Amino acid sequence: MGGDSDSASAEEVLIDSENEQTRATSRRGVLRALGGASALAATPTLARAGAGSDAAQADRTTIVLGARRDYWLGLQPRAIEGQRNPALQLRQGDRYRIVWVNLDGERHRFRLLDADGNAVSQTRAADRQGATRATRFRAGRALAGYDCQFHPEEMRGAVELGEGFPTTAAQTTEETTTEETTATDETTTGAGETTTETGGGSGDVAVVDVGPSGQYFRFVPERAEIPVGGTVRWEFQSAGHNVSCRPEAARQVSLPEGAEPFSSYPEGESFRVVAEGESYEHTFETPGEYTYVCVPHVGEGMIGTVVVTE
């Protein structure tokens, strides 16, 4: 925890928080950090409460990996998406946050390694599918690679110091613009939130993508609006997620009085996640506003809203 001053040598690995289990932060702050319309969706930054200047906060980039028995799967930024054991391209002296998600229910622990194979930072272990762990650090010359403590031969990748991941604000702006102009059935609010409405011709079905490309910890759109009797279909674009509008699952969950709770898992089994490529539907019969979550990733701000109109 110590040694995190901006004046410290960039030749050392400076750890902000070891053994960190991902924790809840403000919803809008995380959404901005992890892929809001006005944020850098490809390599989102995460502001740390109590950090120094705004410039220092903006230097931290979030990297997301998925843990499978035979490899680490790159999930974010786009430069490593879909790659197995991707090389982490870091810029010396910059701050980073690595988040990993257990995708297979095996026991894993992420470790950053020096050239001698010694762990300079590691997260807590996790053996439950969907569980999330994270660590923060500043990139320095001591870093050489990363692995899983329990599967070090199969789950191992390199750390490359240089210019960092090849993403720019211009590229991100182009991607965001394309996404907004092609999605003609969506409207974007000033806050960067998206509302999807479907008319009678489409059967009153709103589609929400769960963890889509480049936005692993997001429901897209974040906000859906349907009439009474309408249906929301959640399409799971990545592994490790679920949908829950059960108050016992998370304090952020809320639903109108008299409405029946719902979830993609059987009641009492919030650890269950939905396989990538599958979908889940729920039909809404009670008007009002529903706030739902992905239980494994509510701490990362994976929260959505459904507004049901009369």
N, C-alpha and C positions, 0 to 999 in steps of 0.2 A: 504494500500500500504506500510505503514511503518512496522517496526518490522520484517523485513525479513532477518536479519543478521544470519549468521551461528552460532554465539555464543549464540543466544537466547535459552531459555529453550524449550526442546522438549515436555514439559508438556502442552504447550499452542498450540492453533491452530494458525498458522501464515499464513496470507493471502497474497499472492503475487499480486493478481489482482481481486477485487470484481467487480460484474456486468459487466463482460467482454463479449462482443460479439466477436465470433471467427473472427480473422482477418487474412489477407493474410500474408504469409511468403514465403521464397524462396522455389521454387518448389522442387528442389532436396533435400533440407534439410528436408522438411516435408515428402517426399517419403521415405527417409532413416528412419525418425522417425516413420512413420506409416506403416511399413511392407515391406521395401525393402529387397532384397534377402540376404544382408549381415547384416541386422538389426535384433533386437529381435522382430519378428513379433507377438509373443504372448502377450508381454507387452512392447510396443514400448516406447522409451524415446524421450522426446522433449527438445531440447536445447533452452534455453531462451537467446535472445540477451542481452548482457550486464551482464550476470550472472557471478558468480565468477569462481571457478576452473572448469576444465572439469569433475572432479569427482562429484562436486555438481550438475552440469547440468545433469549428467547421472542418478542421483537418481530420477528424476521426471518421473513418469509412467503415461501414458494416459489411462484413463478408459472411455469407451463409453457406454452410455445408450440411449435407445429409449423411448420416452414418449408416452404412450397410456392412455386413460381415466381410465382404471382399474388397471394399473400396470406400473412400469418401466421395460423395457426389456433389459437384458444384451446383449451387442453386442461385447464388447472387454474389457479385454483379453479373451482368449479361456476358462478360468476357469469359467467365468460367462455367456458365450454365450448361448442364448436361455432361460436363467432363468428369472423368474418373480420376481421382487423386490429382486435381489440377495444381499447377504451379501457382503459388500466391505471389503475384507481382506487387511488391511494396516499394514505397519510396522512403529512403532513410530519413529518420527524424519525424515522420508523420505518425499520427495516432490512429489506431485501428481497433475495431471490436469484431471478434469472431464469434458467431453464434452457430451452434450445430444442433441438429434435430435427429433424434433416434428414429430411424425409418423401419427397423426390422425387429425390435424387441430384444436384441442381443445386448450384452454388456459392453459399453464403450466409454472411453475417456480421451478427450482431445488433449494433446500435448504439443507445445512449441519446443523445438530442439535447437541446441547449438551444434557446432561442427563436430563435436565429440559424441553427439547422441544423447547429451544430458538434457533433461527437461528444464527449461527456464520459465515456463508457465504451463499450468494445466488446469482444466476445469474439474468439477466433480464428476464422478461416474454416473451413468444412467443406463438402466436396463429395461425401461418401459417404452414401448412404441409411442412416438409423439412427444416424449420428454425433450426439453430444450435446456441447454447449458451455454454459458458464454464466458469469455475472458476479454479484458481490455489490455492493450499494450502500446508501446511506441516502438516502431521498427528501428533496429540497430544492427550493426555488423555482426553481432553475436548470433543472430538468427540464421539458421541454415535449412530447416525443414520442419515438418510436423508429422505426427503419427497418432495411432490409437494405442494406448498402453496395452490393451488386451489382444490386439491383432496387429502388431507392429510391422510384420512383413507385408501383409496385404494392404493395409490402410496406412499408406505413407506417401508424402508428397514433398516437393521442394519449396523453399522460400527464395525468391529472386529479388534482390535489391536493384532498383533502377529508377525508371520514371513512374512506376506504379501502373495500375490497370489502365489500358488505353481507352478511356472514356472521357468525354468532355461535356461541358454544359451545352455546347452547340448540338452535339449528337443527341443528347437527351431531349432538347427542345424539339428537334426534328421528329423524334419518336413520339413525343407527347402530342405534337400537332397532328401527326398522321392518325394517331389513335382517336383523337377528338373529332376529326373531320369525317372519318369513315363510320363512326358510331352514330348514325343519324337518328337513332331512337333514344339517344341520351342527351341530357342537358347538364352543363357544368355550372355550379354555383360559384359565387365569388370566392368561397372558401376552398375551392378545389374539390368539393364533394359532387358526386354524380347521382342523379335521380333517374331511374328507368321507369317509364310508364308503358303499359301495353293496353291496347284497345280491344274491343270485342272481337275484331277480326282475327286477333292472335290467340283467342281463347283465354285472355286475362292471365297469361303466364309471364312472370318476370324471371329472367335468368341471371343468376349471380355466379361468377367464376370464383372458385376458392383457390387461393394461392397461385395465380397465373404467372406466366413467364415474367421474371424480373420483379415480381411483387409477392414473394413467398408468404409474407405475413399479412396479407390483405384479402378482404372480400371486395370484389370489383363487379358492380359498383358497391360503394359502401352503403348507400341508401337506395331502397327500392320502394316504389309506391304502386299499390294495386287496390282494386275495389273489393268490397266484401264478396266472398266466394271465389276470389282469385287465388292463384297458386304461385309460390316461389319455388323455382328449381335451382338447387345448388349443384354446380358441376365442378367436380374436384380435379383441378388441373395439376396438382402435385400431391405427394404422399404426406401422411402424418397429421391430417386435419380432421376435425369434425364440426358439427353445428349443434349448438345447444341454446335453447330458450327455456332453461330450467333454473329457477332462482337459486337452487342449492348448488349449482355448478360454479357460479361466480357472482360476486357482489354487483357487477355491472349489468347483469341480466334484469330486464323489467318487461312486463307485459300488462295489457289492460285488465281491469277488474273483470272477472268472469271468464277470461280466456284460458284455454287449456295449454299448459306447458308442452313443449315438443322438443325433440332432439333426433339426431341421426343415429343414436345408439339407444339400446334398451334402458329404461329407467334404472338408475343406480350403477350404470357401467360407463361413466364418463371417460374412462381411459381408452375406450374403443374408438378407433379412427376409421375413416373411409378410404378405401383403396383408390389410388390415382386412376382416373378414367371413369369412375363410378359417379352416380348422382343421387341426390336425395330431394324429395319434394314434400311440401306441406301446404295444405289449403287453409286459408284464413277465413273464419266465419264471424269473428268479433272485431268490430272497428277499433281503431286506436293505433298507438305506436308500440312496436315491439323492438327491444334491444337484445340481440343475441351475440354469442361469442363462439370462437373456437377454443375449447377448454384447454388443450395443451399450450396454446399460444396467446391466451388473453393477456399475459404479462408483456407480450410484444405489441399490444394494441390491436389484436385481431378481433375487431368488434364491428358488427353491422347493425343496420336498422331497417325495419320494414314498417311502412306506414299504410294502414288499411283504411280506406275511405268508404263512407256510406253511399 
